[in-house]
Amino acid sequence: MYPKVLIESSFMERYLIFFVLALVAEILGTVSGFGSSILFVPIASLFFNFKTVLGITAVFHVFSNLSKIALFRKGIRLDIAIKLGIPAVIFVILGAIITKYLPVQQIELGMNIILVFLALFLIFKSDRPLKPSNSNLYFGGVTSGFIAGIAGTGGAIWGITLAAFQLPKDVFIATSALIDLGVDLSRAVVYINNGYFTSKHLVYIPFLIGISILGSYLGKLILQKTSERTFRYIILIVILITAAFQLYKYIYSGKS
């Protein structure tokens, strides 16, 4: 048996690492503009089981998006947020409800393969490959919402949709945060009802609130020194790296 002091020390170090990594994810998520879920989900999966990850991610990002809306509220484009956000909210609820029945790992694998190819396409062909049309907004909302419901992260999909519209960075971040808030509030209700986030997880909330505020603020400071062109490439490169990491993780776990 390990001494109790060593066990408690190891436990505290483990969650200190988790909170530090969550802060890094929040900063990068703010800078990239599509939120930290695509980074936070693989980080959280190192510490919790997948269903708990879904619950914690949704609750954390409610606070995260509120922080971004407060910091970037002047840039909100309600017309885009409504057209992309309403389909996203409807389909995130659907995706969250059926998480108990779908082969989540296979769907997550497919999502990351698609993200790798989409990000590469937009990096090497950044001259507005998507038309700024309502149909693209609706499709991005449906796809991102459904994937967010079943896999915990869909921000990259509407991130790619909004990136193709080449919005100014403050508009991009504020609009994305408003969409994300509706999505995360909706799926958080479903996840909590399914028992993915329980009373024993309430202890994390004060830390996650602090991380969301600090990370969003630090991200905003970084963005003030970032050009619009650099900003768009940051979005796509972060998507590419995280999707590639998830693919590697899936392949490696299959071999072990």
C-alpha positions in Angstrom: 0.0 0.0 0.0 1.2 3.5 -0.8 1.3 6.0 2.1 -1.8 8.3 2.2 0.3 11.4 1.8 1.8 10.2 -1.4 -1.6 9.2 -2.8 -3.0 12.6 -2.0 0.0 14.4 -3.5 -0.2 12.4 -6.7 -4.0 13.2 -6.9 -3.3 16.9 -6.5 -0.5 16.9 -9.0 -2.7 15.1 -11.5 -5.5 17.6 -11.4 -3.0 20.6 -11.3 -1.7 19.3 -14.6 -5.3 19.0 -15.9 -6.1 22.6 -15.0 -2.9 23.9 -16.5 -3.6 22.1 -19.7 -7.2 23.3 -19.7 -5.9 26.9 -19.4 -3.6 26.3 -22.4 -6.5 24.9 -24.4 -8.6 27.9 -23.4 -6.0 30.4 -24.6 -5.4 28.6 -27.9 -9.2 28.2 -28.3 -9.6 31.9 -27.9 -6.8 32.8 -30.3 -8.1 30.3 -32.9 -11.6 31.6 -32.6 -13.6 28.3 -32.5 -13.3 27.6 -28.8 -11.2 25.2 -26.8 -13.3 22.1 -27.1 -11.3 20.5 -29.9 -8.2 20.8 -27.6 -10.0 20.3 -24.3 -11.7 17.0 -25.2 -8.4 15.1 -25.9 -6.8 16.6 -22.8 -9.8 15.7 -20.6 -9.9 12.2 -22.0 -6.5 11.6 -20.4 -8.1 12.1 -16.9 -11.7 11.0 -17.3 -13.8 8.5 -19.1 -15.5 9.6 -22.3 -19.0 10.3 -21.0 -17.6 12.3 -18.1 -15.5 14.2 -20.7 -18.7 15.1 -22.6 -20.3 16.4 -19.4 -17.3 18.4 -18.1 -16.6 19.9 -21.6 -20.1 21.1 -22.0 -20.3 22.7 -18.6 -16.8 24.2 -18.9 -17.6 25.8 -22.3 -20.8 27.5 -21.0 -18.5 29.6 -18.8 -15.8 29.8 -21.5 -18.3 31.2 -24.1 -19.8 33.7 -21.6 -16.3 35.0 -21.0 -15.6 35.4 -24.8 -19.0 37.1 -25.3 -18.2 39.6 -22.6 -14.8 40.4 -24.1 -15.7 40.5 -27.8 -19.5 41.4 -27.6 -19.2 44.3 -30.0 -18.3 41.9 -32.8 -21.4 39.7 -32.7 -23.1 39.1 -36.0 -26.6 38.0 -35.0 -27.7 37.2 -38.6 -24.8 34.6 -39.0 -25.2 33.4 -35.4 -29.0 32.7 -35.9 -28.6 30.9 -39.3 -25.7 28.7 -38.1 -26.7 28.5 -34.4 -30.3 27.3 -34.6 -29.6 24.2 -36.7 -26.5 23.6 -34.4 -28.7 23.7 -31.3 -31.3 21.4 -32.7 -28.8 18.8 -33.9 -26.6 18.9 -30.8 -29.6 17.9 -28.8 -30.2 15.0 -31.1 -26.6 14.0 -31.0 -26.4 14.2 -27.3 -29.5 12.1 -26.8 -28.2 9.2 -28.9 -24.7 9.1 -27.4 -25.7 6.0 -25.5 -26.4 4.1 -28.8 -23.8 5.2 -31.4 -20.3 3.9 -31.9 -18.7 7.1 -30.8 -15.1 6.2 -31.5 -15.8 5.4 -35.1 -17.7 8.6 -35.6 -15.0 10.6 -33.9 -12.5 8.9 -36.3 -14.5 9.9 -39.3 -14.8 13.5 -38.0 -11.1 13.9 -37.6 -10.3 12.5 -41.1 -12.7 15.0 -42.6 -11.2 17.8 -40.5 -7.6 17.0 -41.7 -8.7 17.1 -45.4 -10.8 20.3 -44.9 -8.0 22.1 -43.0 -5.4 21.2 -45.6 -7.7 22.3 -48.4 -8.4 25.7 -46.8 -4.7 26.2 -46.0 -3.6 25.7 -49.5 -6.6 27.3 -51.1 -7.5 30.2 -48.8 -9.1 32.4 -51.5 -12.6 31.9 -50.1 -13.2 28.3 -51.2 -16.7 28.4 -49.7 -19.4 30.9 -50.8 -20.8 33.1 -48.0 -24.2 31.5 -48.5 -27.1 30.6 -46.2 -26.9 27.0 -47.3 -23.3 26.7 -46.1 -24.3 28.3 -42.7 -27.2 25.8 -42.3 -25.1 22.8 -43.3 -22.3 23.9 -41.0 -24.8 24.3 -38.1 -26.3 20.9 -38.7 -23.0 19.1 -39.0 -21.2 20.9 -36.2 -24.1 20.5 -33.8 -24.6 16.8 -34.4 -20.9 16.1 -34.1 -20.6 18.2 -30.9 -23.5 16.2 -29.4 -21.9 12.8 -30.0 -18.2 13.5 -29.9 -17.9 16.5 -27.5 -16.4 18.9 -30.1 -18.0 20.5 -33.1 -16.4 24.0 -33.0 -13.9 23.2 -35.7 -16.7 22.6 -38.2 -18.4 26.0 -37.7 -14.8 27.4 -37.4 -14.1 26.2 -40.9 -17.5 27.5 -42.1 -16.8 31.0 -40.5 -13.2 31.0 -41.7 -14.3 30.6 -45.3 -16.4 33.8 -44.8 -13.1 35.6 -43.8 -14.7 37.5 -41.0 -12.7 40.0 -38.9 -11.2 38.2 -35.9 -13.4 40.0 -33.3 -16.5 39.2 -35.3 -15.4 35.6 -35.8 -14.7 35.0 -32.1 -17.8 36.8 -30.7 -20.2 35.1 -33.2 -18.6 31.7 -32.7 -18.9 32.1 -28.9 -22.6 33.0 -29.1 -23.3 29.9 -31.3 -21.2 27.7 -29.0 -23.0 29.0 -26.0 -26.4 27.8 -27.3 -24.9 24.5 -28.3 -23.2 23.9 -25.0 -26.2 24.9 -22.9 -28.4 22.5 -24.8 -26.1 19.5 -24.7 -25.1 20.2 -21.0 -28.8 19.8 -20.0 -28.9 16.4 -21.8 -25.6 15.2 -20.5 -26.5 16.2 -16.9 -29.8 14.4 -17.3 -27.9 11.3 -18.6 -25.6 11.4 -15.5 -22.4 12.4 -17.4 -21.9 15.4 -15.0 -22.9 14.7 -11.4 -22.7 16.4 -8.0 -19.2 14.9 -7.4 -17.9 17.0 -10.4 -19.2 20.3 -8.9 -15.8 20.8 -7.2 -14.3 21.5 -10.6 -16.6 24.4 -11.4 -14.8 27.3 -9.5 -11.5 26.3 -11.2 -13.1 26.0 -14.6 -14.8 29.4 -14.3 -11.4 31.0 -13.4 -9.7 29.2 -16.2 -12.3 30.3 -18.7 -12.0 34.0 -17.7 -8.2 34.0 -17.5 -7.7 32.0 -20.7 -10.1 34.2 -22.7 -8.4 37.4 -21.4 -4.9 36.1 -22.2 -6.1 35.0 -25.6 -7.5 38.4 -26.3 -4.2 40.0 -25.4 -2.4 37.7 -27.9 -5.0 38.5 -30.6 -4.3 42.3 -30.3 -0.9 41.6 -31.8 -2.0 39.2 -34.4 -2.8 40.1 -38.0 -6.0 39.0 -39.8 -4.1 36.7 -42.2 -2.1 35.1 -39.4 -5.3 34.7 -37.4 -7.0 32.7 -40.2 -3.9 30.4 -40.5 -3.8 29.9 -36.8 -7.4 28.6 -37.0 -6.7 26.1 -39.7 -3.3 24.9 -38.3 -4.8 24.3 -34.9 -7.6 22.3 -36.5 -5.1 20.3 -38.5 -2.8 19.5 -35.6 -5.5 18.5 -33.2 -7.3 16.3 -35.8 -4.0 14.6 -36.7 -3.3 14.0 -33.0 -6.7 12.4 -32.5 -6.1 10.2 -35.5 -2.8 9.1 -34.2 -4.3 8.5 -30.7 -7.0 6.3 -32.3 -4.5 4.3 -34.4 -2.1 3.9 -31.5 -4.8 2.7 -29.1 -6.0 0.2 -31.7 -2.5 -1.4 -31.8 -2.1 -1.6 -28.1 
